[in-house]
Amino acid sequence: MQVSIETTSGLERRLTVGIPAEIIDQEVEKRLKQAAKTVRINGFRKGKVPFKVVKQRFGEGVRQEVLGDTIQRSFYDAVRQESVRPAGQPSIEPKQMDEGKDVEYIATFEVYPEVELKELDNIEITRYDAEITDADIDKMVETLQKGQSTWEPVKRKSKKGDKVTIDFLGKIDGEAFDGGEAKGHQLELGSGSMIPGFEKGITGMKAGETQPINVTFPDDYHVEDLRSKDAEFEITVHEVLGEKLPKLDEEFYAKFGVTEGGEEKFREEVKSNMEREKQRAIKAKVKEQVMNALLESNSVDLPAALVQSEIGAMRQQMVQQYGQSAQNLDLEALLPDDMFKAQAERRTALALIVSEVVKKYEVKADKDIVRSLIEEAASTYEDPQEVINYYYSNEQLLANVEAAALEEKVVELLLEKATVTDATVSYDEVIKPQEAQAEDA
């Protein structure tokens, strides 16, 4: 086998492979002889079909099969010979495939980039923590109550948090405009789903009342013709619904698995769950800071094939949320590559950099971390041990957990090298996602 390789641009390589004709011919003949033992052709007994007839009938198909197998096998032999690591599948361009002549093809593919890790000692990390106070528990209990609340008609004036059913008709300079009218529209006051001033104008109205409100469309409103325009809406309120929270009693506690111990036990369970959520959030924020620092310190060329593969995986994850309804949709039009590209590039870059950290520092997945991750995932189920057993019996699930454990070891390693500052904040700040904190700042 003759092999030559050249760099076309960046990470792209072009591999030219030549395979002697006799290798193809010998394999074709071997397969045809095997087929002759079992093939059935009218006019001949099984196993008695002349080789010439078998070749005439099946030769071309077998040859194409052999060419495909040989090209695939020879490609991987060639990249091993040239000590290159393909990133994704190659594009194969046949150059010479005629029978009786040496086979030649060109394989174009990308390779994994060389990652030169920068010194990691200058990473600065802030590790946040919080004390869970009675006020925090009260707030969480109220949130749980809201999740079980009901809505009842009220005769009082509407207030923030109420739901109202309204008709409205909007006019600009006395003229109605498209999209400015609705009947039986349901709105939660304070949700911010309408233009500024609209919900505030309705707040304080009772069921059965009609009154005008004046508002101004925002400068960046999605309908260009309405931007910055003053409008008057005539509002009729048909119904005001007030939220009714369930009582904190045995029936309510039982919905959350607390059947004994009353309110004291319920609050203990709530606090325990909040503590678990807090620890997960602390760990996630530290990890995100470490990963951000890795990205900032290490630039890496990204193989387009790996990024595209990651886009495909992310799209598939989102498709699973649609279930059966997604089967007949044009997913690439509905979920275009650009929707995932930035995140896919980040994930790909981190995977390459973390892989180099693992290799350079010989990081190994810790079995205790694997066990703790599985136990943490199983802790929210009714029978945790059953879930734990399932994880250890499923190779794919276990491999995913082992990869997460390896990442945790990488984070531990980098934290040892980093400058870590501890900071105490409120519980809400700890559990708030990192990107939300950045937006607030």
C-alpha positions in Angstrom: 0.0 0.0 0.0 1.4 3.4 -1.0 0.5 6.4 1.2 1.3 10.1 0.9 -0.1 12.9 3.0 -0.2 16.7 2.7 -1.6 19.6 4.7 -4.1 21.6 2.7 -5.0 24.2 5.3 -5.1 24.4 9.1 -6.3 21.1 10.5 -7.2 19.7 7.1 -5.2 16.8 5.6 -5.3 15.1 2.3 -4.3 11.4 2.2 -3.6 9.7 -1.1 -3.7 5.9 -0.9 -2.8 3.3 -3.5 -3.7 -0.3 -3.2 -2.3 -3.1 -5.5 -4.8 -4.6 -7.9 -4.0 -8.1 -6.7 -5.2 -7.4 -3.2 -8.6 -6.5 -4.5 -8.8 -9.3 -7.0 -7.7 -12.0 -4.5 -10.4 -10.9 -2.0 -13.1 -10.7 -4.7 -12.2 -14.3 -5.9 -12.2 -15.5 -2.3 -15.7 -14.2 -1.6 -17.1 -15.4 -4.9 -15.8 -19.0 -4.2 -17.4 -18.9 -0.8 -20.7 -17.7 -2.4 -20.5 -20.5 -5.0 -20.9 -23.1 -2.3 -24.4 -21.8 -1.3 -25.7 -19.7 -4.2 -28.9 -21.0 -6.0 -29.3 -20.3 -9.7 -32.0 -21.9 -11.8 -30.6 -24.8 -13.9 -27.8 -25.7 -11.4 -27.8 -27.7 -8.2 -26.8 -26.0 -5.0 -23.0 -25.8 -4.7 -22.5 -26.9 -8.4 -22.8 -23.5 -10.1 -19.7 -23.0 -12.3 -17.4 -20.3 -10.9 -17.6 -18.4 -14.3 -21.4 -18.1 -13.9 -21.1 -17.0 -10.3 -18.6 -14.3 -11.3 -20.7 -13.2 -14.2 -23.8 -12.9 -12.0 -22.3 -11.5 -8.8 -18.8 -10.3 -9.6 -19.6 -6.6 -9.9 -21.6 -6.4 -6.7 -18.9 -8.3 -4.7 -16.2 -6.1 -6.1 -18.0 -3.0 -4.9 -18.4 -4.6 -1.5 -14.7 -5.4 -1.4 -13.7 -2.0 -2.5 -15.7 -0.4 0.3 -14.3 -2.7 2.9 -10.8 -2.3 1.7 -10.9 1.5 1.4 -12.3 1.7 5.0 -9.6 -0.7 6.4 -6.8 0.9 4.4 -7.7 4.4 5.5 -7.3 3.5 9.2 -4.1 1.6 8.4 -2.8 4.6 6.6 -3.5 7.2 9.4 -1.9 4.9 11.9 1.1 4.6 9.6 1.3 8.4 9.3 0.6 8.9 13.0 -2.3 11.3 12.6 -5.6 11.4 14.5 -8.7 12.0 12.3 -11.4 14.2 13.8 -14.5 12.9 12.2 -15.2 10.8 9.1 -13.1 11.4 5.9 -14.4 12.5 2.6 -13.4 9.8 0.1 -12.7 10.7 -3.6 -12.1 7.7 -5.8 -9.3 8.3 -8.4 -8.8 4.9 -10.0 -11.2 2.0 -9.4 -11.1 0.1 -12.7 -10.8 -3.7 -12.5 -7.3 -5.0 -13.1 -5.6 -1.7 -12.2 -4.2 -0.5 -8.9 -6.9 1.2 -6.8 -6.2 4.8 -5.8 -8.3 7.2 -3.7 -8.0 10.5 -1.9 -9.3 10.9 1.7 -9.7 14.5 3.0 -10.2 14.9 6.7 -9.4 17.1 9.7 -7.1 16.1 12.5 -7.2 16.9 16.3 -5.3 20.1 17.1 -2.2 20.2 19.2 -3.1 21.7 22.5 -0.3 23.4 24.4 -1.5 24.0 28.0 -0.5 27.3 29.5 0.5 27.5 33.2 -2.6 27.1 35.4 -1.2 28.7 38.6 -2.7 32.1 38.0 -6.4 31.1 38.0 -8.5 33.0 40.4 -11.7 31.5 41.7 -14.4 32.8 44.1 -16.1 30.1 46.1 -19.5 31.3 47.3 -21.4 29.9 50.3 -24.5 30.9 52.3 -26.2 30.1 55.6 -29.8 28.9 55.1 -31.9 31.1 57.4 -35.4 30.7 58.7 -36.4 33.4 56.3 -35.0 31.4 53.4 -37.0 28.4 54.5 -40.1 30.5 54.8 -39.6 31.7 51.3 -39.2 28.2 50.0 -42.3 26.9 51.8 -44.3 29.7 50.2 -42.9 28.7 46.8 -44.0 25.2 47.4 -47.5 26.5 48.5 -47.7 28.5 45.3 -47.0 25.3 43.3 -50.2 23.8 44.9 -52.3 27.0 44.9 -55.8 27.4 43.4 -57.5 30.5 41.9 -60.8 31.8 43.0 -63.0 34.8 41.8 -62.8 37.8 44.1 -64.9 40.9 44.3 -62.2 43.3 45.5 -59.9 45.5 43.4 -57.3 43.6 41.4 -53.7 43.7 42.7 -50.3 42.4 41.6 -50.3 38.6 41.4 -54.0 38.4 40.5 -55.2 36.9 37.2 -57.7 38.9 35.2 -59.9 38.1 32.2 -60.2 41.2 30.0 -61.3 42.7 26.7 -59.3 45.5 25.3 -59.3 47.7 22.2 -56.3 49.9 21.4 -56.3 53.1 19.4 -53.7 55.5 18.1 -54.9 59.0 17.3 -58.4 57.6 17.5 -57.8 54.8 15.0 -57.8 51.1 15.9 -54.6 49.3 14.8 -53.8 45.7 13.9 -53.1 43.5 17.0 -54.6 46.0 19.4 -57.8 44.2 20.2 -58.6 41.0 22.1 -61.5 39.4 23.9 -61.4 37.1 26.9 -57.6 37.6 27.3 -56.2 36.2 30.5 -53.4 38.2 32.1 -51.4 37.8 35.3 -50.8 41.3 36.8 -47.1 41.8 37.4 -46.0 39.2 34.9 -44.5 41.9 32.6 -45.9 40.1 29.5 -47.5 43.3 28.2 -46.0 46.7 27.3 -45.0 49.0 30.1 -47.9 50.7 31.9 -50.6 48.2 30.6 -50.7 46.0 33.6 -50.3 48.9 36.0 -53.3 50.6 34.4 -55.5 47.5 35.1 -54.3 47.1 38.7 -57.0 48.4 41.0 -59.9 47.6 38.6 -62.8 45.3 39.7 -64.7 42.7 37.7 -67.4 44.5 35.6 -65.5 47.8 35.3 -64.5 49.5 32.1 -62.0 52.3 31.8 -59.4 53.7 29.4 -55.6 53.5 30.1 -52.9 55.4 28.3 -49.5 53.8 27.4 -46.5 54.4 25.1 -45.0 51.6 23.0 -41.3 51.0 23.6 -38.7 52.3 21.2 -37.6 48.7 20.4 -41.1 47.2 20.1 -41.2 44.3 17.7 -43.8 46.0 15.4 -41.9 48.8 13.8 -44.9 51.0 13.0 -45.9 51.1 16.7 -42.5 52.0 18.1 -42.7 55.1 20.5 -46.4 55.6 19.7 -48.8 56.8 22.3 -51.9 54.6 22.5 -55.2 54.5 24.4 -56.7 51.2 25.4 -60.2 50.7 26.6 -60.2 47.9 29.1 -63.1 45.8 30.4 -62.4 43.5 33.3 -64.7 40.4 33.3 -63.2 38.5 36.1 -60.5 38.9 38.8 -59.0 35.7 40.2 -57.1 35.7 43.5 -54.5 33.1 44.4 -55.4 30.9 47.3 -52.5 29.1 49.0 -53.1 25.7 50.6 -53.0 25.4 54.3 -49.8 24.1 55.9 -51.3 20.9 57.3 -50.7 17.1 57.3 -52.4 16.8 53.9 -50.0 19.4 52.4 -46.9 17.9 54.0 -47.8 14.4 52.7 -47.6 15.7 49.2 -43.9 16.1 49.8 -43.4 12.7 51.4 -43.6 13.9 55.0 -46.2 11.8 56.8 -44.9 12.2 60.4 -43.5 15.0 62.5 -45.7 17.8 61.3 -44.4 21.2 60.4 -41.1 20.7 62.2 -40.2 17.6 60.2 -41.5 19.3 57.0 -39.2 22.3 57.5 -36.3 20.0 58.2 -36.9 18.2 54.9 -37.2 21.5 53.1 -33.9 22.7 54.6 -32.2 19.4 53.8 -33.3 19.7 50.1 -32.1 23.4 50.1 -28.8 22.3 51.4 -28.3 19.8 48.6 -29.4 22.4 46.1 -26.9 24.8 47.6 -24.0 22.4 47.4 -24.8 21.5 43.8 -24.9 25.2 42.9 -21.6 25.9 44.7 -19.9 23.0 42.9 -21.4 24.1 39.5 -20.2 27.7 39.9 -16.7 26.7 40.9 -16.6 24.4 37.9 -17.8 27.0 35.6 -15.2 29.5 36.7 -12.5 26.9 36.3 -13.7 26.0 32.8 -13.9 29.7 31.9 -10.3 30.2 33.1 -9.2 27.3 31.0 -10.8 28.7 27.9 -9.3 32.2 28.6 -5.8 30.8 29.1 -5.8 28.3 26.2 -6.7 29.0 22.6 -7.3 26.0 20.4 -8.2 25.4 16.8 -11.5 23.6 16.5 -12.1 20.9 13.9 -15.3 21.7 12.1 -16.3 18.0 12.1 -16.2 17.9 15.9 -18.2 21.2 16.2 -20.8 19.8 13.8 -21.0 16.6 15.7 -21.7 18.5 18.9 -24.3 20.6 17.2 -26.0 17.4 16.1 -25.9 16.0 19.6 -27.4 19.2 21.1 -30.1 19.3 18.4 -31.0 15.7 19.2 -31.2 16.5 22.9 -33.7 19.3 22.2 -35.6 17.1 19.8 -36.3 14.6 22.6 -38.3 17.3 24.3 -40.7 17.3 21.4 -41.3 13.6 21.5 -43.4 12.0 18.8 -44.5 15.4 17.5 -41.0 16.1 16.2 -40.9 13.1 13.8 -42.4 14.9 10.8 -40.7 18.3 11.3 -37.8 19.7 9.3 -35.5 19.8 12.3 -32.6 21.6 10.6 -35.0 24.4 9.6 -36.7 24.5 13.0 -33.4 24.2 14.9 -30.7 25.6 12.6 -27.0 25.2 13.3 -26.5 28.8 14.3 -28.9 28.2 17.3 -26.3 25.8 18.8 -23.0 26.9 17.3 -21.6 29.1 20.0 -22.3 26.6 22.8 -21.1 23.7 20.6 -17.8 25.5 20.0 -17.4 26.1 23.7 -18.1 22.5 24.5 -15.7 21.3 21.8 -12.9 23.6 23.0 -13.3 22.5 26.6 -13.4 18.8 25.7 -10.0 19.2 23.9 -8.4 21.3 26.7 -9.7 19.0 29.5 -8.5 16.0 27.6 -5.0 17.5 27.4 -5.1 18.2 31.2 -6.1 14.6 31.8 -3.3 13.4 29.6 -0.6 15.8 31.0 -1.3 15.2 34.7 -2.4 11.6 34.3 -5.8 12.2 35.9 -7.8 9.1 36.7 -11.6 8.8 37.5 -12.0 8.3 41.2 -14.4 5.3 42.0 -15.5 7.1 45.2 -16.5 10.2 43.2 -18.4 7.9 40.7 -20.2 6.3 43.6 -21.1 9.6 45.2 -22.4 11.0 41.9 -24.6 8.0 41.4 -25.9 8.1 45.0 -26.6 11.8 44.6 -28.7 11.2 41.5 -30.5 8.3 43.2 -31.2 10.1 46.4 -34.4 11.8 45.0 -36.0 8.5 44.1 -38.3 6.3 46.3 -35.9 3.4 46.1 -32.3 4.8 45.8 -30.6 1.4 45.9 -32.6 0.2 42.8 -31.5 3.3 40.9 -27.8 2.7 42.0 -28.0 -0.9 40.8 -29.4 0.3 37.5 -26.5 2.7 37.0 -23.9 0.0 37.6 -25.7 -2.4 35.2 -25.9 0.1 32.3 -22.6 0.6 30.6 -23.6 3.8 28.8 -24.9 5.5 32.0 -21.9 4.4 34.0 -19.6 5.7 31.3 -21.3 9.1 31.5 -20.9 9.2 35.3 -17.3 8.2 35.0 -16.7 11.1 32.5 -18.3 13.5 35.0 -16.1 12.1 37.8 -13.0 12.6 35.6 -14.1 16.3 35.1 -14.5 16.7 38.9 -10.9 15.4 39.3 -9.7 17.9 36.8 -11.5 20.7 38.7 -9.9 19.5 42.0 -6.5 19.5 40.4 -6.9 23.0 39.0 -8.3 24.3 42.3 -5.1 23.1 44.0 -3.2 25.4 41.7 -5.6 28.3 41.7 -6.1 31.2 44.1 -9.4 30.5 45.8 -11.3 33.2 47.7 -14.3 32.3 49.9 -17.3 34.6 50.0 -20.5 34.5 51.9 -23.7 35.7 50.2 -27.4 35.0 50.5 -28.9 31.7 49.6 -30.7 33.2 46.6 -27.3 34.5 45.3 -25.7 31.1 45.7 -28.3 29.2 43.7 -28.7 31.9 41.1 -27.2 30.7 37.8 -23.8 32.2 36.9 -25.1 33.9 33.8 -27.9 35.5 35.7 -25.4 36.9 38.2 -23.4 38.3 35.4 -26.5 40.0 33.9 -27.3 41.5 37.3 -23.8 42.9 37.6 
